[in-house]
Amino acid sequence: MKLCVTVAVECRHRIDAYESADDDDHTLTLSLRIRIFDDSDYGRYTCFASNRFGQTEESMMLFGQ
């Protein structure tokens, strides 16, 4: 990874975007960090992305006790 840009910062959450270190790889990786965690943070998180070639989404479920 060669570049990190902070996309959003709130008191509880932070989102960073990282560019690939390979100039031929047009990949952007997003990182969600939950800095102050409580029970309301459990559940489904979905990332939506779109550009001129189309759109996609990926989801993950955060489980806890």
Summary of the structure (lengths in Angstrom):
residues: 65
radius of gyration: 14.1
end to end distance: 33.5
largest distance: 42.5
contacts: 109
relative contact order: 0.20
helix: 5%
strand: 60%
